[in-house]
């Protein structure tokens, strides 16, 4: 099996206190070749100083524009045939990239593969109301970028992330992925530890719910448009 370059893209915003652990979990992967791109989305903490301790990391700074723009910036500055995203406050399990690389090699018809994740509470953090007790005791599979490995050609087909959605931009992208007919594979292995802390974007459940509604509405509108276009005599 030919080793393909995997680009790891880590968008960061004031998460310097977690970034070392995130980067260490990338360096612990038993996979080569690998390139790591950290996109500093206008942080005011020590993110830049943390990255300096990892001379092999490609560091890109931009004014704060939100996670989807930071991810798109990372795509622009990366070169790998395969793309992996890691949030700066989360951790990968050892072997994550190798397992998913092998899966995609064995399933060439699939453009993306997703593993399971396990939530954990940051030390000193009480369980927030938006996290049910079972979310801490059970692993789950979700449409999560940090649990995915994606072929670059998929982005050429589907496009990047929508800057309109500072939250749920990953959901919006996966919806467009399925609209495009891209097949997604799922693995039973837990590949990501997702950190729950006081600054998670998901804390703002109202914004998450609002974004989800808009994403689904846009999806339905696009599907209705396709239905109209497919009718005999429909105007283009």
C-alpha positions in Angstrom: 0.0 0.0 0.0 1.5 3.3 -1.1 1.7 5.8 1.7 -0.3 8.9 0.9 0.4 12.3 2.5 -2.1 13.2 5.2 -2.6 16.9 6.0 -3.8 17.5 9.5 -5.5 20.9 9.9 -6.0 22.4 13.4 -8.0 25.6 13.6 -7.3 27.5 16.9 -8.9 30.3 18.7 -7.7 31.0 22.3 -7.1 27.3 23.0 -3.4 27.5 23.7 -3.8 25.7 27.0 -5.1 22.6 25.2 -3.1 22.8 22.0 0.0 21.0 23.3 -2.0 17.9 24.1 -3.7 18.1 20.7 -0.4 18.3 18.8 1.1 15.6 20.9 -1.8 13.3 20.0 -1.0 14.0 16.3 2.7 13.3 16.7 1.8 10.0 18.5 0.1 8.7 15.3 2.0 5.8 13.8 1.7 7.2 10.3 4.0 8.8 7.7 4.1 11.0 5.6 2.3 13.7 7.6 2.0 17.5 7.4 0.4 19.6 10.2 -1.1 23.0 9.6 -2.2 25.1 12.6 -4.4 28.0 11.7 -4.5 30.7 14.4 -7.8 32.4 14.0 -6.9 35.7 15.7 -6.1 34.3 19.1 -5.0 36.6 21.9 -3.5 33.9 24.1 -0.2 32.0 23.8 -1.2 29.9 20.8 1.8 31.2 18.7 4.3 30.4 21.5 2.9 26.9 21.8 3.3 26.2 18.1 6.9 27.4 18.2 7.8 24.3 20.3 6.9 22.2 17.2 9.2 23.3 14.4 7.7 20.9 11.9 4.3 22.5 12.1 3.1 24.9 9.4 1.7 28.0 11.2 -0.8 30.4 9.6 -2.2 33.4 11.3 -5.4 35.2 10.3 -7.8 37.8 11.8 -10.6 36.1 13.7 -13.2 34.9 11.1 -14.6 31.8 12.7 -14.0 28.0 12.4 -15.2 27.5 8.8 -12.9 30.2 7.4 -10.0 28.8 9.5 -10.6 25.3 8.1 -10.7 26.7 4.5 -7.5 28.5 5.2 -5.9 25.3 6.3 -7.1 23.5 3.2 -5.5 26.2 1.1 -2.1 25.8 2.9 -2.1 22.0 2.8 -1.0 19.6 0.1 -2.0 16.1 1.2 -4.1 13.7 -0.8 -6.0 13.0 2.5 -7.3 15.5 4.9 -7.9 15.2 8.7 -9.2 17.9 11.0 -8.6 18.1 14.7 -10.1 20.7 17.0 -7.5 22.3 19.2 -9.1 21.1 22.4 -9.6 17.5 21.4 -7.3 14.5 21.2 -6.8 11.6 18.8 -6.4 8.0 19.8 -3.1 6.5 18.8 -3.4 4.8 15.4 -6.4 6.9 14.2 -4.9 8.0 11.0 -3.4 4.6 10.0 -6.6 2.8 10.6 -8.6 5.2 8.6 -6.0 5.4 5.8 -6.2 1.6 5.5 -10.0 1.7 5.5 -10.1 4.2 2.6 -7.6 2.1 0.7 -9.9 -0.9 1.1 -13.0 1.1 0.2 -12.0 3.2 -2.9 -15.7 3.9 -3.6 -16.0 6.0 -0.4 -14.8 9.6 -0.1 -14.8 9.8 3.7 -14.6 7.6 6.7 -15.8 8.5 10.3 -14.9 6.8 13.6 -16.5 7.0 16.9 -15.7 9.5 19.7 -15.8 9.6 23.5 -16.5 12.7 25.5 -14.6 13.5 28.6 -14.8 16.3 31.1 -11.9 18.7 31.5 -10.6 18.6 35.1 -12.4 20.9 37.3 -15.4 21.3 34.9 -18.9 20.3 36.0 -21.0 18.5 33.6 -23.0 21.2 31.6 -26.7 20.8 31.1 -26.3 20.3 27.4 -24.3 17.1 28.0 -26.5 14.2 29.2 -24.8 11.8 31.6 -24.8 9.0 29.1 -22.7 11.2 26.7 -19.8 10.8 29.2 -20.2 7.1 29.8 -20.9 5.9 26.2 -19.0 6.4 23.0 -20.9 7.5 19.9 -20.7 8.0 16.2 -21.5 11.5 14.9 -20.9 13.5 11.7 -17.7 15.0 13.2 -14.8 16.3 11.3 -12.3 15.5 14.0 -13.3 11.8 13.7 -13.0 11.8 9.9 -10.4 11.2 7.2 -11.4 12.7 3.9 -10.1 12.5 0.3 -9.0 15.9 -1.0 -10.9 15.3 -4.2 -14.1 15.4 -2.2 -13.5 19.1 -1.4 -13.0 19.7 -5.1 -16.4 18.2 -5.7 -18.3 19.6 -2.7 -16.4 22.8 -1.9 -15.2 24.0 1.4 -16.9 25.2 4.6 -19.6 27.9 4.6 -18.5 31.0 6.5 -22.1 31.8 7.2 -22.1 29.1 9.9 -19.7 29.8 12.8 -21.4 26.9 14.6 -22.5 23.6 12.9 -20.4 24.4 9.8 -19.3 20.7 9.9 -23.0 19.6 9.8 -23.7 21.9 6.8 -20.7 20.5 5.0 -21.7 16.9 5.6 -25.2 17.7 4.3 -23.7 19.0 1.0 -21.5 15.9 1.0 -24.5 13.6 0.9 -26.4 15.7 -1.6 -23.4 15.3 -3.9 -23.7 11.5 -3.5 -20.4 11.0 -1.8 -20.3 7.7 0.1 -19.3 7.8 3.8 -17.8 4.9 5.7 -18.1 4.3 9.4 -15.8 2.6 11.8 -16.6 1.0 15.1 -13.3 2.1 16.7 -13.2 5.0 19.2 -10.7 7.4 17.5 -11.3 10.7 19.2 -11.5 12.0 22.8 -13.7 15.1 22.8 -13.0 17.5 25.6 -16.0 19.1 27.4 -15.1 22.4 29.0 -16.5 25.8 29.8 -15.7 27.3 26.4 -17.0 24.7 23.9 -18.8 26.3 21.0 -21.6 23.9 21.7 -22.3 25.6 25.0 -24.5 28.1 23.0 -27.3 25.6 22.3 -29.6 28.3 20.9 -27.1 29.1 18.2 -26.6 25.5 17.4 -30.3 24.9 17.1 -30.8 28.0 15.0 -28.0 27.0 12.6 -29.3 23.4 12.3 -32.7 24.7 11.4 -31.3 27.0 8.7 -29.1 24.1 7.4 -32.0 21.8 7.0 -34.2 24.4 5.4 -31.5 25.2 2.8 -31.1 21.5 2.2 -34.9 21.1 1.6 -35.0 24.1 -0.6 -32.2 22.7 -2.8 -34.0 19.3 -3.0 -37.2 21.0 -4.0 -35.3 22.9 -6.6 -33.9 19.7 -8.1 -37.4 18.2 -8.1 -38.9 21.1 -10.0 -36.0 21.1 -12.5 -36.5 17.4 -13.2 -40.2 17.8 -14.1 -41.1 17.7 -17.8 -41.5 21.1 -19.2 -39.8 22.8 -16.1 -38.2 26.1 -16.8 -34.4 26.4 -16.2 
